[in-house]
């Protein structure tokens, strides 16, 4: 028997960063995100050799260990090890051996929530194999704990919930790890127009989000008024985006994205840089009405809203920067597991 799962990557459309502690614990956070037809994949294959084989196919990394309940966290394949270790702690199991293989459809550090989505996918494969009694909220929170507590990786909460639930969601974040996921029922013609008008552009640079997020957390702890006010405005941006999508006010999407991008740059110093600013201004001149950097910032993917038929001129302009236009569709399904 082979056990597989996949979980969708996401783009954050509004409110990014307000899901990070301590801001959301003190003030409450709000984010609007949507999942894409790009996924993190995980496969577990039972073996007979008494070993644990870990293989990140997209990164070209492999490690093998004799069968044991705790794998060493060394900086290599730690997400795979972290999930395995936590599952063994909470739901101990014994096998004659296994191979855990993963693949992600976008580079790590690209701003689409790749790390958290991969953790969700790996959990999904174990849920499928061990028939674990975990619902959607359980899986998302479990993934959050593995990343943020077990592995001590800096970050927020939205990615785990987006990957698990899928679709367009307005998410609310509060203290004591309370998260409320509100699925949005957006008319099909609005979604089709969004897919037509949003250009997803990979800058061909990646970044380590932890440093940016750590600075953001520091600004809140030190009561940095400029940074905190920016997060307040981003939370309001999420509400603005929700209303625009539900009511079909698509001509305001670019303006709302632009507003958020300008606010986000006040949260931490390295969210933007000269390359990002140059790309952004060039896209606006080519006809985009607004855009943003995806994820924590500093590199990775950018999205632009291109009304009318401006997407073609914007794409031509973006091609001059040597990056890559990423085709996509919005997806309505979250984590999916199966066995064969």
Secondary structure, 3 states (H helix, E strand, C coil): CEEEEEEEEEEEEECCCCCCCCHHHHHCEEEEEEEEEEEEEEEEEECCCCEEEEEECCCCEEEEEECCCCCCCCCCCHHHHHHHHHHHHHCCCCCCCEEEEEEECCCCCCCCCHHHHHHHHHHHHHHHHHCCCCCHHHHHHHHHHHHHHHCCCCCCCHHHHHHHHCCEEEEEECCCCCEEEEECCCCHHHHHHHHHHEEEEECCCCCCHHHHHHHHHHHHHCCCHHHHHHHHHHHHHHHHHHHHHHHCCHHHHHHHHHHHHHHHCCCCCCCCCHHHHHHHHHHHHHCCCEEEECCCCCCCEEEEECCCCCHHHHHHHHHHHCCEECCCCECCCCCEEEEC
